[in-house]
């Protein structure tokens, strides 16, 4: 798809397509696929519905394009901390800042997709290899990586969707150490 930069747009500014995708992510997360229209996305992005269609295609294509990649999994620079704890720290920090949480929203994107089976397959092929690369897993089937995906989905849902563990219930460092330890056990089980 072509990238359109509006008048006066700076190279460092997000492209019109990125603005549309950000608006779509928010609306799809709030209203689901059926409850969101191209017109809604256009209005939220400050563009015309025709431009949304030109840059993203059909509503189904927009939905798929708006499904975000998993954020950094263990990118936090903490050499003193295990990979499992760094993964959990990233989720906890995003909760505390209110940043978008891929792991909490991924199930909704799959469930609300026009074809949930295809969306599920795309999501799995997107995230499992990234986890495997992060933990250095090369086994057939990448079972440990799949378990970690499940743990991260559960933690994100518990923190963001159900708010089972708030910062008042358990301190961040205790949560990171405890849940990160669970993930690290899975990582270490293959060594």
N, C-alpha and C positions, 0 to 999 in steps of 0.2 A: 504494500500500500504506500502511496506517496505521502511524504511528510509535508504538511503545510505550515509554514511559519507566517503568522500574521504580520501586519505592518508594524514596523518598529520592534519586532521580536529580536531578542538578543540570543546569541548562540547558547548561552548558559540557561536560558529560560526553557521551561518545558514546552514541547511541541503541542500543537493543537490536538493531535491524536492522543498524546499522553494526558492532556487535560480531560479529554472525552473519556478515556479509559479510567481515570481516577474517579470521575463523576459516576460512571457506570458501576465500578466496584462498590461504591458507597450505596447506590440505589439498589443494586441487586442484593447486597447484603441485608439491607433494611426491608425490602419489599419482595424479594424473590424474583424469579424469571417472569412469572405470569403477571406480577403486579407492577412491573417496570416497562415503560414504553420508550421507544426511540425518542419521542417528543420530550419525555421526562428527562432523559439523559441530555438531550440537546439544551433544554432549558437550564439544567444544573451546570452544564459546561459553558453556557453563554454563546452557543453557536446554533446554526439552523439544523433541523432534522436531516435535510438533504446532505449537509456536510458530514454529519455523523455517519450516514449510510455510505457516502463516498469514501471516507477514511477507514471504516470498519466493516462494511458489508451488512449482511442481514443481522437481525436481532440475535440469532443463535451464534453467528460469528462474533458479534460484539461480546456476547456473554463469555465465549471461550477465550477471546483476547483479554478480557478483563480479569479472568481468573489469574491471580498473581502467582509468581514463582515463590517458592519458599524463601524466606529471608535468610540472612546469614545464620548458619547453624552453630558455629563455634568460633566466630570471627573475633570475639572479644579477646583482647590481648591480656591474658592472665596466665602466664606461664606456670604459676604456682597452683593452678586449678586443673582438674581433670576435664577431659572433653565433655563428659556427661554433665558436670557442673556448669561448664560454659554454655552448653545448650539450654539448660534450665535458666541460667542467669539472663540470657537473651530474652526468653519469654517473660520473665519477671520484670525486667527493665521495660519491655514494651507495654506490659500491663500498667506499670507505674506511670509511664509517660502518656498512656492513652493512644500509642501508635497502633496502626493497623496490625492485626495479628492473623497472619496466614493460617496458622494451625487451628485457630478457632473457626475461621470462615471456610476452610476447605470443604468440610462436610456439607455445608449449605450450598456451595457452588456445585458440588456433585449432585446433590439431591434435587436442586432446582434446574439443572441442565436439561435442555430439550431431549437429550439422550444420556441418561445417567450412567449407563454402562460404558459408553465411550469416554465420558468425562472422568469416570473412575479410573479407567485404564490410563488415560493421559496423566492424571494426577499421580498415579503410582509410578509411571515411567519418568515423571518429572522429579519426584522426591526421593524414591528409594536409592537410585544410583548416587544422588548427592550425599545421602547419609553414608552409604557404603564408602564413598571416596573420603569422607571426613573421618571415618573410623578405621579405614584401611581394610575393609572386608572385601574378600575376593571369592568367597565360597559360592558354590552353585545355589541359586535361589535367594541369596542374600537374606536369609532368615533373620539374622541378628538386626540387620538394618530395618527390616519390616517390623520387628518387635519395637524398635526405637521409634519408628514412625507412629505406631499405635500408642506408645507411652506419651509422645509429644502431643498427639491429637487429644488424648485424655486429659493431660495437664492443661492444655490451652482451653479446652471446653470447661474444665472445672474452675479455672481461674476467671475466664472471660464470660462464658455463656451462663454458667450456673452460679458463679461466685461462691463456690463451696469453700474455698480457702482465700479469705481476704487478708490484707496486710495486718489487720487487727487480730486475726485468728492465729497466724503463725508468722514470725519474723521472716524477712526475705532471706537472710543468711541461713536460717534453719531449713527453710523450704528448699533452697538451692542445694544445701548439703545433703538433705534427706532424699529428695527426688533425683538430684544429680547422681547420688550414690547408686540409686536403682538403675539408672541408665548406664552408669559406668560398669555395673555388674554384668549387664548384657554385653557391653563392649568387650570386657575382659574375659567373658566366657569362651570366646573363640581363640584365645591365645594359648 
